[in-house]
Amino acid sequence: METKTKETTRIEAFSDGVFAIAITLLVLELIATLHPQEGKGLLQSSWEHWESFLAFIIGFITILVCWINHHYAFEPIKKVDNSIMWINGSLLFLVTLTPFPTAILAEYLEKESHTALAIYGANYVLISVAAYSICRYAYTHQLIDHENRESYHSFSLIYRYAILYTMVAFCLCFVSILLPILMYIALFIAFAVPKKFAVALGRMKQRRKNTKKQATGSK
């Protein structure tokens, strides 16, 4: 197995730092709620800002799931070039942007729910595109060690499916609220364990192939 280069280690360390800062920025919105209004207690005042706490929870989970997937996407990469640095940079840009659409979702979910959810969903589409671009580029430009090439290709397919999935969810934001929210919750659950998700999809794909072969052979 090839060892990681210094450049690969540096890009992972830099990315980890950006993820950490992005999560830290989420707390700033909560700090703003620590000034109770006159005549109201801390608990009552905090409850009136429940949307800020919701935004923090959603944003934290979003960034955490992105970090988990970023870790597994870069784990088999043994060398980097300028292009993948820029692609990775685009993903980090979207990660640092996450607190903004999350805050919009929490603030306007009751007022302009469809628009707020669509803005939130658009960020997911772009993150999926960036994640797939990293995996696709690393695979096609021989940045993966030979032992992991095939498994990495299968792993990268979950992000291709994620692009289609998040685009469907984004379109549904304009006609429904509950359905896209449920889709995003399912997305969180699946991509919280990306390797297991990739294995499960691979098995489903293999079963379909076997079924088609059996059907063809019986004719």
N, C-alpha and C positions, 0 to 999 in steps of 0.2 A: 504494500500500500504506500502511495506517495505521501510525503509529509507536507504539511501546510507551509506556504511561504510566509515571509515576514509581512508582505503586503496583504495577504489574506487575513492574517491575524489582526493587522491594523484596521482593516475595513470592518471587521466584526466588532472590534473594541470601540471604534468610533460609532458604529450603529447602535451598540448597546448603550452608549452614552446619550445618544439622541432619544432613544426610547425612554430612558430614565428621566431625562429633562421633560419630555412630553407628558409623562405621567405626573411629574411634579407640578407642571403648569395647571393641571386640573384642579389642584387644591386651592389655587388663587381665588376661584369663584366661590369656594366655600368660606374662605377667610372674610370675604366681603359681607357675609351674612352674620358675622359676629358682633354687629352693632345693633342691639335691640332698639326698636322705636320707643319713643317716650310713652310711658304708661303701659308698656307690654314687657312681660318677662322674657328671659332668654329662650325658654322652651317654646313659648307661643310665637315669638319672632322667628325662631328657626323653622318651625312648622310651616309658617307662611312662605318660606323659601324652599319648600320641598322639591321644587323643580331643579334647584341647584344641586341638591343631593342626588337626585335622579340622574342629572347630567354627569356627575362625578362617577357614579356607579357604572353607567353605560360606557362612558369614555374610558374608564380604567379597564373594563373587561375587553373593550375593543382593542386598545393598545396592547394589553397583555396577550391576547390571541394573536395579534400581528407579530409580536416579539417571538412567541413560540414558533410560529410558522417561519419567520425569518431565520431562526436558529437552525431549524431542520433543512431549510433551503440552502444555507451556506455550509452546513456541516460537511458534505462530501466535496465541496469546492476546494481544490488544492492550489489554484493559482488564479490571479485576477488580471484584468487589463483595464484600460481607460474606459472602455464602453460599459463594462459591467459596473464600474464605479458610478457612472452617470445614471445608469438604470437604477442602481441601489439608492442613489441620491434622490431620484424621483419618488421612490417608495417612502423614504424618510421624510420628504416634504409632505406627503399625504398623511403620514403618521402625526407629524407636528401640527397639521391642519385639523386633525380629528376633534380636538376640544371645541372648535368653532361650530361645525354642523351639529355636534352633540348638544351644545348650549342652545342652539336655535331650536332643536327638536324639543328640548325640555321646556323652553320658554313659550313656544308657539304651538305646542301639541294640542291645546284646547282652542286656540284662536284660529290659526291657519294650519290645521293639522296636515292636510295633503301636501302643501308646499314645503312645510318643515320636514316631513318624512321623506319627501323626494330629494331635498338637499342632503339630508343624512344618507339616503340610499345612494346618491351619486358618488359620494366619497368611497363607498364600498365597491362600486363598479371600477373606479380608478385604481383602488388598492389591489383588486383582483387582477387587473391588467398589468400593473407593475410587478406583482408577485410572479405571474406567469412569464413575464418578459425576462425576469432574472433567471428562472429555471430553464426556459427555452434557450436563452443565449448561452448559459453555462453548458448546456448539453450539446448544442450544435457547434460550439467553438472549443470543444475538447478541454474544458476547464475542470471536468470531473475525473477522479481517478478511475481506472479501467474496471476495478472490482465493483464499483457502484453505478456504472453507467445505465444498465438496464433497469435497476430498481429506481434510480433517480428519474428516469423517463416516465415510469409509471406514477411516481410521486408527483411529477409536474402536471400530470393530466388533471389532478383535482382542482388546480387553479384555472385550467381552461374551462372546466365545467362551472367553476365559480363565477367566471365572467358571464356566461349565459344565465346562470341562476340569479345573480344580482341584477342583471339587466331586466329580467322578467319581474323581479321584486320591485325594481325602480318604476317600471311602467304601471304596475298595480297600485303604486302609491297615489296615483291620480284618481283612482276609482274606489279604493278601499283603504281602510286603516288597519283593521285587525289582521287581514291576510298577510300583508307584507311584514308586519311586526312579528307574526308567527314564523314567517320565513327567515327573518333575521335571527330569531332565537334559535331556530334549527341550524342556521349557519354557524352561530357561536358554538353550539354543542359539537357539530361535526369537526370544525377546524380547531377546537380546543385540543383534539388528539389527531393531528393531521396524518401521522404515519398509519395509525389504525384505520382511519378513514380511507386512505389510499389502498390499503390491503383489502378492505371490504369491497371497495369499488372494483379492484382487480379481480377478486373472486367472482363478483356478479358478472363482470365482463366475460370471464372464462366460462362460466356456466352457460351464458347465452351462446357462446361459440360452440360449446359441446352439444347444446340442444339443437343448433342449426345443423351440425354435422350428423347427428343422429337422424334428424328429419330428412336430410338429403340422402343418407345411406339407406333409409327405409323405402325410398321411392324406387 
